[in-house]
Amino acid sequence: MATLDVFNLKKQKVGSVELDDAIFAAPINMSLFHEVVMMQRAARRGGNAATKTRGFVRGGGRKPFRQKGTGQARRGSSRSPLLVGGAVTFGPHPRSYAYRLPKKARRAALRSALSLKVKEQMLVLFDAFALAEIKTKEFAKVLKAFGVTKALVVDDKGNLNLVKSARNIANIKVLPEEGLNVYDVLRYDHLLTSVA
C-alpha cells in the first residue's frame, strides 16, 4: 500500500495516510480515459442547432402558378426546399448528443485516473480546508506554498469559504466529492483533497 503525507494549509506535515491499492494503484488505461472523456464532452454539447422544415417556414400557402401550361416544373408552394426563401432539407434539429458507457467502465476509468495522479505525485492531501474567512489572497498563498498553478480541489460541498475563496483564481476548480469525474481529474495538473 502506498503512503502519502497529510499537510495542513501552512504546509506542515500533520500525519500520513495509507492508500487503498484497489483505487490508487489500479492499472492505467489510456483508451478508457479517451472513451470516458468523449462521453463526458458529448453530454456537455448544446445540441440546439435548428433549421426550419417546409412546415415551419412562413408563407407559401398559395400555389405560385398553375399546374400545367407554363413549361416549368410543377410547384405547390414557394417555400419548397428547392426554391430561394424556402425550407431546409435534412437540416439539424435540437437533439441530445449524450450517451452512457457501462458503469464498470466509468468506475474503472476514475480509479485509473486517481492512480495516475498518485504515480505522477500530483495528489496532495490536506487534513482540512479550514479557511477562517472568504479570502482569495489567503487561498492563493496556500497554492503558492505547494507550487500549484492548475489544480482540481475536492472537498465537502458545504465548505463555502473554500468555494468562494477559490472561484476567482485562474485554473483552479472546486468540486464536491460526489462531482469527482475523469475529465476534470485529467484536465488539471494537481488534485488537492482533504482527508477529513
C-alpha positions in Angstrom: 0.0 0.0 0.0 1.2 3.5 -0.9 1.6 6.0 1.9 1.0 9.8 1.4 1.8 12.6 3.7 -1.0 14.8 5.0 -0.4 18.5 5.3 -2.2 21.5 6.8 -2.7 24.8 5.0 0.7 26.0 6.2 2.5 23.1 4.5 3.3 21.4 7.8 3.1 17.6 7.8 0.5 16.5 10.3 0.3 12.8 9.5 0.2 10.2 6.8 -2.4 8.0 5.2 -2.2 4.6 3.6 -4.0 4.5 0.2 -6.1 1.6 -0.9 -4.3 -0.2 -3.8 -7.6 -1.2 -5.3 -8.3 2.5 -6.0 -4.9 4.2 -6.1 -2.8 1.5 -7.7 -5.1 0.4 -10.5 -3.7 -0.2 -14.0 -3.6 2.9 -16.1 -5.8 2.5 -19.1 -5.4 5.3 -21.7 -8.0 4.0 -24.1 -10.6 4.0 -21.3 -9.7 7.6 -20.5 -10.5 8.5 -24.1 -13.8 6.8 -24.1 -15.0 8.3 -20.8 -13.8 11.9 -21.7 -15.5 11.7 -25.1 -18.7 10.6 -23.3 -18.5 13.5 -20.8 -17.8 16.0 -23.5 -20.6 14.7 -25.7 -23.0 15.1 -22.8 -21.9 18.8 -22.4 -22.7 19.6 -26.1 -25.6 22.0 -26.5 -27.2 20.3 -29.5 -29.5 23.3 -30.1 -28.8 24.0 -33.8 -32.1 24.3 -35.6 -33.4 24.8 -39.1 -37.0 25.1 -40.4 -38.7 22.4 -42.5 -41.3 23.5 -45.0 -44.0 23.1 -42.3 -42.4 25.9 -40.3 -41.4 28.5 -42.9 -43.7 31.5 -43.1 -45.8 31.9 -46.2 -46.2 29.6 -49.2 -49.8 28.9 -48.8 -50.8 29.8 -52.4 -49.8 27.8 -55.4 -47.2 30.0 -57.2 -48.6 29.3 -60.7 -50.9 27.0 -62.4 -50.2 23.3 -62.7 -50.0 23.0 -66.5 -49.2 25.1 -69.5 -46.3 27.2 -68.2 -43.5 24.9 -69.3 -42.0 24.9 -65.8 -41.9 22.3 -63.2 -45.0 21.8 -61.0 -44.9 24.0 -57.9 -47.3 23.6 -54.9 -45.5 26.1 -52.7 -43.0 28.9 -52.9 -41.4 27.6 -49.7 -40.2 24.3 -51.2 -36.6 23.5 -50.2 -35.7 23.8 -53.9 -36.5 27.5 -54.1 -34.9 30.6 -52.7 -36.6 31.6 -49.4 -37.7 28.0 -48.9 -37.1 25.5 -46.2 -34.0 23.4 -45.5 -33.8 19.7 -46.4 -32.3 17.4 -43.8 -31.1 20.3 -41.6 -30.1 20.0 -38.0 -32.7 19.9 -35.2 -32.3 20.2 -31.4 -31.0 16.9 -30.1 -29.0 15.4 -27.3 -25.6 14.0 -28.0 -25.3 12.3 -24.6 -24.7 8.6 -24.4 -23.7 6.3 -21.5 -20.8 3.9 -21.1 -21.2 0.9 -18.7 -20.9 1.8 -15.0 -18.0 -0.6 -14.6 -16.1 1.2 -17.4 -16.7 4.6 -15.8 -15.6 3.4 -12.4 -12.5 1.8 -13.8 -11.6 5.0 -15.6 -11.9 7.0 -12.4 -9.8 4.5 -10.5 -7.2 4.7 -13.3 -7.2 8.5 -13.2 -6.6 8.6 -9.5 -3.9 6.0 -9.8 -2.2 8.2 -12.4 -2.2 11.2 -10.1 -0.6 9.1 -7.4 2.0 7.8 -9.8 2.9 11.3 -11.0 3.0 12.5 -7.4 0.3 15.1 -8.2 -2.1 14.2 -5.4 -1.8 16.4 -2.4 -3.7 15.5 0.8 -4.8 18.1 3.4 -6.1 17.5 6.9 -8.9 20.0 6.2 -9.6 23.1 4.1 -10.5 25.1 7.2 -10.4 28.7 5.9 -11.3 31.2 8.6 -13.0 33.6 6.1 -13.6 34.1 2.4 -10.3 35.5 1.3 -8.9 34.8 -2.2 -5.4 36.1 -1.2 -5.1 33.5 1.7 -6.0 30.6 -0.5 -3.7 31.8 -3.2 -0.9 31.8 -0.6 -1.7 28.1 0.1 -1.4 27.2 -3.6 1.9 29.1 -3.9 3.3 27.3 -0.9 2.7 24.0 -2.6 3.8 25.2 -6.0 0.3 24.6 -7.5 -0.8 26.6 -10.6 -3.5 24.4 -12.1 -5.5 22.2 -9.8 -8.7 20.5 -9.1 -9.8 20.9 -5.4 -12.2 18.3 -4.0 -13.9 18.9 -0.7 -17.3 18.8 1.0 -19.9 20.9 -0.8 -20.8 22.7 2.4 -17.3 24.5 2.6 -18.5 27.8 1.2 -15.4 29.6 2.4 -13.2 27.4 0.1 -15.6 27.7 -2.8 -15.8 31.5 -2.7 -12.1 32.0 -2.0 -11.1 29.9 -5.0 -13.6 30.9 -7.6 -11.7 33.9 -8.8 -8.3 32.2 -9.2 -7.5 31.1 -12.8 -7.1 27.4 -13.5 -8.5 26.3 -10.1 -11.7 24.4 -9.9 -13.5 23.3 -6.7 -15.8 20.3 -6.8 -17.8 18.4 -4.2 -16.8 14.8 -3.6 -19.8 13.4 -5.5 -18.8 15.5 -8.5 -15.4 14.0 -9.0 -15.0 12.9 -12.6 -12.4 11.6 -15.0 -12.4 14.6 -17.3 -11.6 17.2 -14.6 -9.0 14.9 -12.9 -7.1 14.6 -16.2 -7.6 18.2 -17.2 -5.9 19.7 -14.1 -2.3 19.1 -13.2 -2.7 18.7 -9.4 -5.5 17.0 -7.4 -6.0 18.6 -3.9 -8.3 16.9 -1.5 -8.9 16.7 2.3 -8.9 13.5 4.3 -11.4 14.9 6.9 
